[in-house]
């Protein structure tokens, strides 16, 4: 596995949409060691892409 298989979400509003509204499970929540910013990590797949496209249209 490599980084390209994962989506790193740094936006709390987007995370809430993906997890709470679209019921997409995340792998983990962690902090970036370089920036100290919190992110959630998702597997990239068709369901995630559809949700991201929908979120983009709404905003």
Phi, psi and omega per residue, in radians:
X1 nan 2.540 3.072
X2 -2.357 3.021 -3.062
X3 -0.963 -0.526 -3.057
X4 -1.202 -0.228 3.133
X5 -1.532 -0.016 -3.064
X6 -2.162 2.624 3.023
X7 -1.934 2.160 3.128
X8 -1.764 2.046 -3.061
X9 -1.861 2.045 3.120
X10 -1.806 -0.003 -3.063
X11 -1.791 2.027 -3.089
X12 -1.112 -0.668 3.123
X13 -1.122 -0.745 3.094
X14 -1.138 -0.730 3.098
X15 -1.017 -0.792 3.136
X16 -1.065 -0.742 3.108
X17 -1.078 -0.851 -3.098
X18 -1.135 -0.780 -3.040
X19 -1.470 -0.889 -3.034
X20 -1.437 -0.658 -3.094
X21 -1.537 -0.835 -3.067
X22 -1.631 -0.080 3.089
X23 0.979 0.692 3.078
X24 -1.624 2.177 -3.125
X25 -1.307 2.465 3.057
X26 -1.741 2.803 -3.140
X27 -1.463 -0.845 -3.105
X28 -2.799 2.871 2.958
X29 -2.117 2.292 -3.059
X30 -2.640 -3.138 3.081
X31 -1.975 2.396 3.047
X32 -1.199 2.208 -3.088
X33 -1.155 -0.512 -3.099
X34 -1.442 -0.654 -3.045
X35 -1.875 -0.247 -3.100
X36 1.150 0.304 3.101
X37 -1.592 2.508 3.141
X38 -1.425 2.431 3.091
X39 -2.417 2.783 2.965
X40 -2.009 2.573 -3.071
X41 -2.056 2.283 -3.136
X42 -2.131 2.636 2.947
X43 -1.276 2.381 3.044
X44 -1.336 2.248 3.065
X45 -2.778 3.122 -3.088
X46 -1.093 -0.691 3.138
X47 -1.095 -0.746 3.116
X48 -1.109 -0.788 -3.119
X49 -1.087 -0.713 3.101
X50 -1.089 -0.747 3.122
X51 -1.136 -0.710 3.106
X52 -1.122 -0.709 3.091
X53 -1.099 -0.728 3.117
X54 -1.132 -0.771 3.116
X55 -1.034 -0.757 -3.138
X56 -1.066 -0.705 3.120
X57 -1.180 -0.617 -3.131
X58 -1.267 -0.432 -3.077
X59 -2.055 nan nan
